[in-house]
Amino acid sequence: MSARVVERMHKLNVGGWVKKYLAGIFVFFLVTTPVATAADALIAPDWTLSTAEGRTVRLSEEVEQQTTVLLFWATWCPYCKALMPHLQSMRFEYGDDVKVLAINVFEDGDPLAFMQKEGYDFVLLPDGDDVADTYGVSATPGVIVVGRDRVVHFDLRLLPPRANKSVTGPTSHKRKAALLAPYWAAEIRKVIDSVRQDYR
């Protein structure tokens, strides 16, 4: 990992207490607020980013068209690499009903080359660090499922940890990622199936 990325991660971990405080409030309300309607549910902060091709993407416009998955990721993240094929499978299954916005963060590689090599058809949004700050995302992968009117229906950080008793002894991040990704994907799929009903 480059010095720039290490410096960036250090900044997120030890600096910007105001952003951390606001992010904590965001997560607290997500935990304590029942998601029922747009009137009383948590609303995702709006933002605008540019794609790798230079097209402008605004969250509030995207969510009016389909269920939207915000994926905060990096090319060096083994957990992202394990989860992304599952998200692509959902894209194949749901088609235009689901869009994945791949918000690249804490990056020291070439996200466009990575996406092209792997064949993912997500919307690549480089330079997403500021959006990660807004949402309090300080680790990858971050996954947030957003429905119509920017209602937050899922946040991976709030998913209960899953103990895998079949694995004993030291386990690499790559191995842990391979075990966790199907669990994460199953939970994401459940939420997507529910949120899609709002668009019918």
GICORTA-V550918 format. One record per backbone hydrogen bond with DSSP energy under -1.0 kcal/mol. NH is the residue of the N-H (numbers start at 1). CO is the residue of the C=O. Records with the same first field share a line. If there is no record, write none. Layout:
NH->CO / CO
This chain:
6->2
7->3
8->4
9->5
10->6
11->7
12->8
13->9
14->10
15->11
20->16
21->17
22->18
23->19
24->20
25->21
26->22
27->23
28->24
29->25
30->26
31->27
32->28
33->29
41->37
44->150
49->57
51->55
54->51
57->49
59->47
61->58
62->58
63->59
65->62
66->62
67->97
68->146
69->99
70->144
71->101
72->142
73->103
77->74
81->77
82->78
83->79
84->80
87->83
88->84
89->85
90->86
91->87
92->88
93->89
94->90
95->91
97->94
98->95
99->67
101->69
102->123
103->71 / 101
104->125
105->73
114->110
115->111
116->112
117->113
118->114
119->115
120->115
123->100
125->102
128->104
132->128
133->129
134->130
135->131
137->132
142->72
144->70
145->154
146->68
147->151
150->147
151->148
152->42
153->145
154->145
156->143
158->155
159->156
167->164
176->172
177->173
178->174
179->175
180->176
181->177
184->180
185->181
186->182
187->183
188->184
189->185
190->186
191->187
192->188
193->189
194->190
195->191
196->192
197->194
198->195
199->196
200->197
